[in-house]
Amino acid sequence: MTLKDLIRTLDALRVYGEAQVEIKDIQSDSRQVKLGSLFVAVRGTAVDGHAYIPGAVEKGAVAIVCETIPENQENFNVTFVQVDDSATALGKLLSRWYGDPSEKLILVGVTGTNGKTTTATLLYEMFRAMGHKVGLLSTVRNYINDEAIPTDHTTPDPLTMHALIARMVEEGCEYAFMEVSSHAVDQRRISGLAFNGAIFTNLTRDHLDYHKTVENYLKAKKKFFDDLPNTAFALTNLDDKSGLVMLQNTKARKLTYSLRSPADFKAKILESHFEGTDLLVNGREVFVHFVGRFNAYNLLAVYGAAIALGKEPDEILVTMSMLRPVAGRFETIHSPLGYTAIVDYAHTPDALTNVLNTIHEVLDGKGRVITVVGAGGNRDKGKRPLMAKEAFRLSDQLILTSDNPRFEEPEQIIQEMLAGLSPENQEKVLCVTNREQAIKTATLLARKGDVILVAGKGHEDYQEIKGVKHHFDDREKIRQIFSNQKTE
């Protein structure tokens, strides 16, 4: 494709040089540039791609898209395209490069602090169960129909994302569901994608190491809805205080869901067990293999989105009754000794509160709750004392341990969590830095009828320490311990 054809999608401020030059590929990482590449210089949070323009030219780039053209541009012997925003331009260029794949399927994005993975994954599974070819972009794994593709980020980088969606179209996918993180919106990683719908789950404290304030975090989520076209739907959680904020400036068709208020999609929990929940959804009763109020919200979002996409209520509910929980999300493992372990990804104060409240709802005072939890290193430090405070408040025994310490010392993270408790309450907490030992300690303390919550890592099968990922899976460790137990 020629540069001239590619940049038709941009509002270029200036083109300096030959526009008919042939482009072999598009790169935003100068290390990946080769002869014939178009290099897009993006200003990132840590590095500025403009600093790598000389290196990209040296490696064979024939054209550069940037916000600031170098003063000595005539020395580079390449074509420069100046734009207002390189990150936005990158998405538009990639979309055109791949033939606008997101316009050739139904693309729905899910955003919010908690519930993104579950909601997006359940939509993927539901529409596959209904006989459609479907793609998924999520924290746990990307899928093209039944082909699993590993993932490192909630929302992939633009090059990976557009290539994946193009492959979905090639494989015949009619629908794609994806998590849309606040980082992705803020960094314009979703630029160039044509969304047919957006879902808002909730908003609580998270990622303040990046956004700095809750207001900035909220604005990033809201921008996703602000940018939707009038042909899309915008589905929001009416029970979240930020729910209606998402709809304020959107041009999309506005839809709401709620467990508490009149809404387009309304549900009521009739009965809860550790094996599932009886729900009343828009007047129809259904049993689902999910536990807790937070999962009722996720399922209601799935129901509403499916209706918005033209599916019949009865077909949706029948399919919903067959769905199973996402890996590491309230995953229940039963001990031969009569107690239960639950592994959950909860890594924010609100998510932890939701999971613990759900456990108490089901236990109804008939057993104790032992919680094993840590906090990730090199992330929002402000939530650490809040997590400990909530976990202590809602547990009979709290064990603080290591999560993914990354480049921090796990003992220091635990001390920062303890700071959320009074000196008297701190004495009641067990601090076991080694995560495996912490889980073993919980199993030794548990009695028949109790519940152990192991929170924070969920589906993850590694522990990240000093830049190295070591194999570690909470579920695997629990099953190993349970396999050696003998029934009483």
Secondary structure as UniProt FT lines:
FT   HELIX           3..6
FT   HELIX           7..9
FT   STRAND          14..16
FT   TURN            19..20
FT   STRAND          25..27
FT   HELIX           30..32
FT   TURN            35..36
FT   STRAND          37..40
FT   HELIX           49..52
FT   HELIX           53..58
FT   TURN            59..60
FT   STRAND          63..66
FT   TURN            71..72
FT   HELIX           73..75
FT   STRAND          79..82
FT   HELIX           86..97
FT   TURN            98..99
FT   HELIX           101..104
FT   STRAND          106..111
FT   HELIX           116..129
FT   TURN            130..131
FT   STRAND          134..137
FT   STRAND          142..144
FT   TURN            145..146
FT   STRAND          147..149
FT   HELIX           158..170
FT   TURN            171..172
FT   STRAND          175..179
FT   HELIX           182..186
FT   TURN            187..192
FT   STRAND          197..200
FT   HELIX           208..211
FT   HELIX           214..226
FT   TURN            230..231
FT   STRAND          233..237
FT   TURN            238..239
FT   TURN            241..243
FT   HELIX           244..247
FT   STRAND          253..258
FT   STRAND          265..273
FT   TURN            274..275
FT   STRAND          276..281
FT   TURN            282..283
FT   STRAND          284..288
FT   HELIX           293..308
FT   TURN            309..310
FT   HELIX           313..320
FT   TURN            321..322
FT   TURN            327..328
FT   STRAND          331..334
FT   TURN            336..337
FT   STRAND          340..344
FT   HELIX           349..363
FT   TURN            364..365
FT   STRAND          369..373
FT   TURN            377..378
FT   TURN            381..382
FT   HELIX           383..393
FT   STRAND          397..400
FT   HELIX           410..418
FT   TURN            419..420
FT   HELIX           423..426
FT   TURN            427..428
FT   STRAND          430..431
FT   HELIX           435..445
FT   TURN            448..449
FT   STRAND          451..455
FT   TURN            458..459
FT   STRAND          462..465
FT   TURN            466..467
FT   STRAND          468..471
FT   HELIX           474..483
//
